[in-house]
């Protein structure tokens, strides 16, 4: 679901578009997975998926830059219910093909409405339903859907407006500037000098893909990131497939293997960060060019997993460095010039194309205007209920995945909890559920959406002011690790912090 909706003129007529039991916002990995779980557990419930984009896939539809691929293994990024049969690290096109299989197998396409941008959601306690206003971009009409339950699966960043820092002299640059989120389909980099600003997963994915044909690619970073170079295909997958093991078994075995690795890495990064740092540094060292300054260019200022570790399968990024097709400059940008960029140290970097792999802007629920009984919802003053619902907002759940693990691991857990919640509502004869602070929580401090000591990537830190908060106790906390939540969420008390009517 694309963020930053444009408001329609106030005299725009609103057409009634019908009622469904559940309205899912977003037709990416989260929305498609949520629809599967809904349909499997409640086959008689009516539902729709609304998405502002022209096709399915969410981030995999938006991002089409060269080499785009997963930065998590597909055995855990893939759904629990749908075995992954390809390599551990997959290209964007392969992931879209996997999602297409789910859509076809579950007959979900008939439930999706594309180019439907949600702009407002109004809850009425009297009617016990949401009225959701949508701009239908192809026709210019504004539609109103109603639903008993709203499930926000729109992702966490603004698809339409990527993060672009302001630099001096950008207007004088005579070449092309492009952001990976807005990659032109006809951009030809053959024989051209390219600067990629950034050091995260996007930069390290893009560089080896374009270095094959570009004259030279320079990664210009303000500070380094952590990298890890696993094989494209896990050796255990190779062994299992050689034994002609059923794909369902291979999927489950590899899924558990990767989860175990993630759990160890998350625990050890907190308990023994120096150990993980040394492991990552030493795993990179033999893959780098002789004499490469690993301390300057590849030693981050933060502890491991305080920001995401960029995956470079088979070390392809390092191979581009060894081949001399790419290089790293670690410095601040002083200004753009007519022919490139001048760094703070005075180095002149010439370029025909500058790629600003500078990240994205986080978005709170797609920047949709929410109201509850006529009162606007200020999410910055609300707290999460177990990272699934929001205080004082009835009949609304959301999906937000993990930073340190595959996003989809949490989707499956959240979907299980939401389906269990609906069953609980049925048992109680309730038509409304709302998270409300308990009497003892009245003076609970509102803590940042993300504790910087826990996770402090730039896109998180610069967006905290628009996001909801968390408390200092359960059930008002989130950002837990998968190892914890796979035990906590299936057993979560559905009467703790939730009020039913």
ZATI-850354 format. One record per residue (C-alpha): residue number from 0; residue in one letter; x, y, z. Coordinates in steps of 0.2 Angstrom, whole numbers, padded with zeros to 4 digits, always signed. Example, Ala and Ser with C-alpha at 12.3 -4.5 7.8 and 13.67 -1.06 7.14 Angstrom:
2
k;r;X;Y;Z
0;a;+0062;-0022;+0039
1;s;+0068;-0005;+0036
END
This chain:
501
k;r;X;Y;Z
0;x;+0000;+0000;+0000
1;x;+0008;+0016;-0006
2;x;+0009;+0030;+0007
3;x;+0007;+0049;+0007
4;x;-0011;+0049;+0000
5;x;-0016;+0064;-0009
6;x;-0032;+0072;-0002
7;x;-0047;+0073;-0014
8;x;-0056;+0090;-0015
9;x;-0069;+0091;-0001
10;x;-0084;+0092;-0014
11;x;-0078;+0075;-0021
12;x;-0093;+0063;-0021
13;x;-0090;+0047;-0011
14;x;-0098;+0031;-0019
15;x;-0103;+0017;-0008
16;x;-0093;+0002;-0013
17;x;-0100;-0012;-0002
18;x;-0096;-0021;+0014
19;x;-0084;-0035;+0019
20;x;-0081;-0044;+0035
21;x;-0062;-0040;+0034
22;x;-0053;-0027;+0024
23;x;-0035;-0030;+0021
24;x;-0024;-0015;+0016
25;x;-0009;-0020;+0005
26;x;-0006;-0034;-0007
27;x;+0012;-0038;-0004
28;x;+0020;-0052;+0006
29;x;+0010;-0047;+0022
30;x;-0007;-0044;+0014
31;x;-0006;-0060;+0004
32;x;-0001;-0070;+0019
33;x;-0014;-0063;+0030
34;x;-0027;-0067;+0016
35;x;-0022;-0085;+0016
36;x;-0023;-0087;+0035
37;x;-0040;-0078;+0035
38;x;-0047;-0089;+0021
39;x;-0040;-0105;+0029
40;x;-0047;-0102;+0046
41;x;-0063;-0093;+0042
42;x;-0068;-0098;+0024
43;x;-0085;-0091;+0026
44;x;-0079;-0073;+0030
45;x;-0079;-0060;+0015
46;x;-0064;-0050;+0013
47;x;-0055;-0039;+0000
48;x;-0037;-0033;-0002
49;x;-0034;-0015;-0007
50;x;-0018;-0009;-0014
51;x;-0012;+0008;-0022
52;x;+0000;+0000;-0034
53;x;-0005;-0007;-0051
54;x;+0000;-0025;-0046
55;x;+0004;-0037;-0032
56;x;+0020;-0038;-0022
57;x;+0023;-0022;-0012
58;x;+0041;-0019;-0010
59;x;+0045;-0032;-0024
60;x;+0034;-0022;-0036
61;x;+0041;-0005;-0031
62;x;+0060;-0010;-0032
63;x;+0066;-0015;-0049
64;x;+0084;-0009;-0049
65;x;+0097;-0021;-0056
66;x;+0101;-0036;-0045
67;x;+0086;-0033;-0033
68;x;+0085;-0049;-0022
69;x;+0080;-0054;-0004
70;x;+0092;-0050;+0010
71;x;+0085;-0064;+0020
72;x;+0084;-0083;+0016
73;x;+0068;-0088;+0007
74;x;+0066;-0103;+0018
75;x;+0061;-0091;+0032
76;x;+0055;-0076;+0021
77;x;+0044;-0088;+0012
78;x;+0028;-0093;+0021
79;x;+0026;-0107;+0033
80;x;+0012;-0114;+0023
81;x;+0021;-0113;+0006
82;x;+0037;-0123;+0003
83;x;+0051;-0113;-0005
84;x;+0059;-0123;-0019
85;x;+0073;-0112;-0025
86;x;+0090;-0105;-0019
87;x;+0091;-0098;-0002
88;x;+0094;-0080;-0008
89;x;+0082;-0076;-0022
90;x;+0079;-0062;-0035
91;x;+0064;-0051;-0034
92;x;+0057;-0059;-0050
93;x;+0058;-0076;-0041
94;x;+0049;-0069;-0026
95;x;+0035;-0062;-0037
96;x;+0033;-0079;-0045
97;x;+0032;-0087;-0028
98;x;+0018;-0075;-0023
99;x;+0009;-0078;-0039
100;x;+0008;-0096;-0035
101;x;+0000;-0092;-0018
102;x;-0012;-0081;-0027
103;x;-0017;-0094;-0039
104;x;-0017;-0109;-0027
105;x;-0028;-0099;-0015
106;x;-0039;-0091;-0028
107;x;-0035;-0074;-0021
108;x;-0034;-0063;-0036
109;x;-0053;-0060;-0037
110;x;-0052;-0052;-0019
111;x;-0039;-0039;-0024
112;x;-0042;-0021;-0030
113;x;-0027;-0013;-0037
114;x;-0025;+0006;-0039
115;x;-0036;+0009;-0024
116;x;-0027;+0021;-0012
117;x;-0034;+0021;+0006
118;x;-0034;+0039;+0012
119;x;-0046;+0038;+0027
120;x;-0053;+0026;+0040
121;x;-0067;+0031;+0052
122;x;-0073;+0019;+0066
123;x;-0090;+0020;+0073
124;x;-0094;+0012;+0089
125;x;-0112;+0013;+0086
126;x;-0112;+0004;+0070
127;x;-0097;-0007;+0075
128;x;-0088;-0005;+0059
129;x;-0075;+0005;+0049
130;x;-0079;+0016;+0034
131;x;-0064;+0016;+0023
132;x;-0062;+0029;+0010
133;x;-0052;+0025;-0006
134;x;-0046;+0035;-0021
135;x;-0048;+0024;-0036
136;x;-0034;+0031;-0047
137;x;-0039;+0025;-0064
138;x;-0056;+0033;-0063
139;x;-0053;+0048;-0051
140;x;-0068;+0042;-0040
141;x;-0068;+0041;-0022
142;x;-0076;+0025;-0014
143;x;-0081;+0020;+0003
144;x;-0080;+0002;+0009
145;x;-0086;-0003;+0026
146;x;-0079;-0018;+0036
147;x;-0081;-0026;+0053
148;x;-0062;-0028;+0055
149;x;-0047;-0018;+0047
150;x;-0031;-0027;+0044
151;x;-0016;-0015;+0040
152;x;-0003;-0025;+0029
153;x;+0003;-0010;+0020
154;x;+0021;-0011;+0025
155;x;+0032;+0001;+0034
156;x;+0039;+0014;+0022
157;x;+0033;+0027;+0009
158;x;+0033;+0019;-0008
159;x;+0030;+0036;-0017
160;x;+0043;+0047;-0008
161;x;+0060;+0039;-0004
162;x;+0073;+0047;+0007
163;x;+0083;+0059;-0002
164;x;+0096;+0070;+0009
165;x;+0099;+0087;+0004
166;x;+0117;+0091;-0003
167;x;+0124;+0107;-0009
168;x;+0126;+0109;-0028
169;x;+0115;+0095;-0033
170;x;+0107;+0106;-0046
171;x;+0124;+0109;-0055
172;x;+0128;+0091;-0058
173;x;+0127;+0088;-0076
174;x;+0124;+0069;-0075
175;x;+0109;+0058;-0070
176;x;+0103;+0056;-0052
177;x;+0092;+0041;-0048
178;x;+0085;+0033;-0032
179;x;+0084;+0014;-0032
180;x;+0065;+0015;-0027
181;x;+0062;+0025;-0044
182;x;+0074;+0015;-0055
183;x;+0070;+0020;-0074
184;x;+0067;+0005;-0084
185;x;+0078;+0012;-0099
186;x;+0093;+0017;-0089
187;x;+0109;+0010;-0097
188;x;+0124;+0011;-0087
189;x;+0136;+0002;-0100
190;x;+0153;+0011;-0100
191;x;+0147;+0024;-0088
192;x;+0155;+0030;-0071
193;x;+0143;+0027;-0057
194;x;+0143;+0033;-0039
195;x;+0132;+0024;-0027
196;x;+0129;+0034;-0011
197;x;+0125;+0022;+0003
198;x;+0132;+0006;+0011
199;x;+0117;-0004;+0016
200;x;+0109;-0019;+0008
201;x;+0103;-0009;-0008
202;x;+0120;-0003;-0012
203;x;+0129;-0019;-0009
204;x;+0115;-0028;-0020
205;x;+0115;-0015;-0034
206;x;+0134;-0013;-0036
207;x;+0139;-0031;-0041
208;x;+0124;-0031;-0054
209;x;+0129;-0014;-0062
210;x;+0148;-0017;-0061
211;x;+0147;-0030;-0074
212;x;+0144;-0017;-0088
213;x;+0148;+0000;-0080
214;x;+0165;+0008;-0083
215;x;+0168;+0009;-0064
216;x;+0156;+0009;-0048
217;x;+0161;+0019;-0033
218;x;+0152;+0016;-0017
219;x;+0153;+0032;-0007
220;x;+0148;+0029;+0011
221;x;+0148;+0040;+0026
222;x;+0151;+0025;+0038
223;x;+0152;+0007;+0035
224;x;+0140;-0007;+0037
225;x;+0141;-0025;+0042
226;x;+0141;-0038;+0028
227;x;+0140;-0057;+0028
228;x;+0143;-0068;+0013
229;x;+0133;-0084;+0014
230;x;+0132;-0096;-0001
231;x;+0117;-0093;-0013
232;x;+0111;-0110;-0009
233;x;+0114;-0118;+0008
234;x;+0125;-0133;+0007
235;x;+0112;-0143;+0018
236;x;+0099;-0139;+0004
237;x;+0111;-0147;-0009
238;x;+0113;-0162;+0002
239;x;+0094;-0165;+0005
240;x;+0090;-0162;-0013
241;x;+0103;-0175;-0019
242;x;+0094;-0187;-0007
243;x;+0078;-0184;-0016
244;x;+0070;-0178;+0000
245;x;+0052;-0171;-0002
246;x;+0052;-0152;-0005
247;x;+0041;-0150;+0010
248;x;+0054;-0159;+0021
249;x;+0068;-0149;+0014
250;x;+0058;-0133;+0017
251;x;+0055;-0137;+0035
252;x;+0072;-0143;+0039
253;x;+0080;-0128;+0031
254;x;+0068;-0116;+0039
255;x;+0073;-0123;+0056
256;x;+0091;-0122;+0052
257;x;+0090;-0104;+0047
258;x;+0079;-0099;+0062
259;x;+0092;-0108;+0073
260;x;+0106;-0097;+0065
261;x;+0096;-0081;+0067
262;x;+0092;-0085;+0085
263;x;+0111;-0088;+0089
264;x;+0116;-0072;+0080
265;x;+0103;-0061;+0089
266;x;+0108;-0068;+0106
267;x;+0126;-0067;+0104
268;x;+0126;-0050;+0096
269;x;+0119;-0044;+0113
270;x;+0128;-0055;+0125
271;x;+0145;-0056;+0116
272;x;+0145;-0042;+0102
273;x;+0164;-0043;+0101
274;x;+0164;-0061;+0096
275;x;+0151;-0058;+0082
276;x;+0161;-0043;+0076
277;x;+0177;-0053;+0075
278;x;+0167;-0067;+0066
279;x;+0160;-0055;+0053
280;x;+0177;-0046;+0050
281;x;+0187;-0063;+0048
282;x;+0174;-0070;+0036
283;x;+0176;-0055;+0025
284;x;+0195;-0053;+0025
285;x;+0199;-0067;+0013
286;x;+0186;-0061;+0001
287;x;+0194;-0044;-0001
288;x;+0207;-0037;-0012
289;x;+0225;-0038;-0006
290;x;+0229;-0023;+0005
291;x;+0211;-0017;+0007
292;x;+0209;-0006;+0022
293;x;+0196;-0016;+0031
294;x;+0197;-0005;+0047
295;x;+0192;+0011;+0037
296;x;+0180;+0004;+0025
297;x;+0171;-0011;+0033
298;x;+0171;-0008;+0052
299;x;+0155;+0000;+0058
300;x;+0153;+0012;+0072
301;x;+0139;+0001;+0080
302;x;+0138;-0016;+0087
303;x;+0132;-0031;+0076
304;x;+0114;-0031;+0073
305;x;+0111;-0014;+0080
306;x;+0107;-0011;+0061
307;x;+0104;-0024;+0048
308;x;+0118;-0035;+0042
309;x;+0119;-0034;+0023
310;x;+0119;-0051;+0014
311;x;+0131;-0052;-0001
312;x;+0128;-0070;-0007
313;x;+0143;-0079;-0013
314;x;+0152;-0063;-0009
315;x;+0148;-0055;-0026
316;x;+0150;-0037;-0019
317;x;+0168;-0042;-0013
318;x;+0171;-0050;-0030
319;x;+0167;-0034;-0039
320;x;+0180;-0025;-0027
321;x;+0193;-0038;-0031
322;x;+0191;-0037;-0050
323;x;+0193;-0018;-0049
324;x;+0176;-0015;-0056
325;x;+0171;-0007;-0039
326;x;+0179;+0003;-0025
327;x;+0174;+0011;-0009
328;x;+0176;+0028;-0003
329;x;+0173;+0032;+0015
330;x;+0170;+0051;+0018
331;x;+0156;+0064;+0019
332;x;+0149;+0073;+0004
333;x;+0155;+0092;+0004
334;x;+0145;+0096;-0012
335;x;+0140;+0090;-0030
336;x;+0150;+0097;-0044
337;x;+0147;+0098;-0063
338;x;+0156;+0082;-0065
339;x;+0153;+0072;-0049
340;x;+0155;+0074;-0030
341;x;+0168;+0083;-0020
342;x;+0171;+0074;-0003
343;x;+0174;+0083;+0014
344;x;+0192;+0078;+0012
345;x;+0194;+0086;-0005
346;x;+0193;+0071;-0016
347;x;+0185;+0073;-0033
348;x;+0174;+0058;-0038
349;x;+0169;+0059;-0056
350;x;+0152;+0052;-0062
351;x;+0140;+0051;-0076
352;x;+0127;+0044;-0064
353;x;+0124;+0045;-0046
354;x;+0113;+0033;-0037
355;x;+0106;+0038;-0020
356;x;+0104;+0022;-0011
357;x;+0100;+0032;+0004
358;x;+0085;+0022;+0011
359;x;+0067;+0027;+0014
360;x;+0055;+0036;+0025
361;x;+0045;+0026;+0037
362;x;+0026;+0028;+0037
363;x;+0013;+0025;+0051
364;x;+0000;+0015;+0043
365;x;+0002;+0022;+0026
366;x;-0002;+0039;+0032
367;x;-0020;+0035;+0032
368;x;-0031;+0048;+0042
369;x;-0039;+0038;+0056
370;x;-0053;+0043;+0067
371;x;-0062;+0034;+0081
372;x;-0080;+0040;+0084
373;x;-0076;+0057;+0076
374;x;-0060;+0060;+0085
375;x;-0043;+0060;+0075
376;x;-0031;+0047;+0080
377;x;-0014;+0053;+0085
378;x;-0003;+0038;+0084
379;x;+0012;+0046;+0092
380;x;+0002;+0046;+0108
381;x;-0004;+0028;+0107
382;x;+0005;+0012;+0112
383;x;+0006;-0005;+0104
384;x;-0002;-0020;+0110
385;x;+0010;-0034;+0107
386;x;+0015;-0026;+0091
387;x;-0001;-0032;+0084
388;x;-0014;-0019;+0089
389;x;-0015;+0000;+0094
390;x;-0022;+0007;+0110
391;x;-0039;+0014;+0109
392;x;-0041;+0009;+0091
393;x;-0055;-0004;+0089
394;x;-0055;-0019;+0078
395;x;-0039;-0015;+0069
396;x;-0023;-0026;+0068
397;x;-0007;-0023;+0059
398;x;+0007;-0033;+0053
399;x;+0025;-0028;+0056
400;x;+0039;-0040;+0054
401;x;+0056;-0042;+0061
402;x;+0072;-0032;+0058
403;x;+0084;-0045;+0063
404;x;+0075;-0060;+0055
405;x;+0064;-0063;+0040
406;x;+0049;-0052;+0040
407;x;+0037;-0066;+0036
408;x;+0042;-0076;+0051
409;x;+0032;-0063;+0061
410;x;+0018;-0062;+0049
411;x;+0013;-0081;+0052
412;x;+0014;-0078;+0071
413;x;+0003;-0062;+0070
414;x;-0010;-0071;+0058
415;x;-0011;-0085;+0071
416;x;-0015;-0072;+0085
417;x;-0027;-0062;+0075
418;x;-0037;-0078;+0070
419;x;-0037;-0084;+0088
420;x;-0043;-0066;+0093
421;x;-0058;-0068;+0081
422;x;-0062;-0085;+0088
423;x;-0061;-0077;+0106
424;x;-0073;-0064;+0100
425;x;-0085;-0077;+0094
426;x;-0085;-0086;+0110
427;x;-0088;-0070;+0120
428;x;-0102;-0064;+0107
429;x;-0092;-0048;+0105
430;x;-0092;-0037;+0089
431;x;-0079;-0025;+0096
432;x;-0062;-0027;+0103
433;x;-0050;-0013;+0108
434;x;-0034;-0012;+0117
435;x;-0035;-0001;+0133
436;x;-0022;+0003;+0146
437;x;-0026;-0006;+0162
438;x;-0028;+0004;+0178
439;x;-0010;+0001;+0184
440;x;-0004;+0007;+0167
441;x;-0010;+0025;+0169
442;x;+0007;+0032;+0173
443;x;+0017;+0020;+0162
444;x;+0030;+0030;+0152
445;x;+0029;+0031;+0133
446;x;+0045;+0024;+0126
447;x;+0051;+0027;+0108
448;x;+0045;+0015;+0095
449;x;+0063;+0009;+0094
450;x;+0076;+0009;+0108
451;x;+0092;+0016;+0099
452;x;+0102;+0004;+0110
453;x;+0092;-0010;+0102
454;x;+0090;-0005;+0084
455;x;+0096;+0012;+0077
456;x;+0096;+0012;+0058
457;x;+0095;+0029;+0050
458;x;+0077;+0026;+0043
459;x;+0071;+0022;+0060
460;x;+0079;+0036;+0070
461;x;+0073;+0050;+0058
462;x;+0055;+0043;+0058
463;x;+0052;+0040;+0077
464;x;+0043;+0056;+0079
465;x;+0029;+0050;+0067
466;x;+0027;+0033;+0075
467;x;+0017;+0025;+0089
468;x;+0025;+0021;+0106
469;x;+0028;+0006;+0117
470;x;+0027;+0004;+0136
471;x;+0039;-0003;+0148
472;x;+0029;-0019;+0152
473;x;+0019;-0032;+0143
474;x;+0008;-0032;+0134
475;x;+0013;-0014;+0128
476;x;+0030;-0019;+0121
477;x;+0036;-0024;+0104
478;x;+0053;-0027;+0094
479;x;+0056;-0043;+0103
480;x;+0066;-0057;+0094
481;x;+0058;-0071;+0085
482;x;+0065;-0084;+0098
483;x;+0055;-0075;+0111
484;x;+0039;-0072;+0101
485;x;+0037;-0089;+0095
486;x;+0034;-0094;+0113
487;x;+0025;-0078;+0119
488;x;+0012;-0074;+0105
489;x;+0004;-0091;+0104
490;x;+0001;-0091;+0122
491;x;-0004;-0072;+0124
492;x;-0018;-0069;+0136
493;x;-0032;-0062;+0125
494;x;-0040;-0054;+0140
495;x;-0025;-0045;+0146
496;x;-0026;-0027;+0139
497;x;-0040;-0030;+0128
498;x;-0058;-0025;+0131
499;x;-0073;-0033;+0122
500;x;-0090;-0026;+0119
END
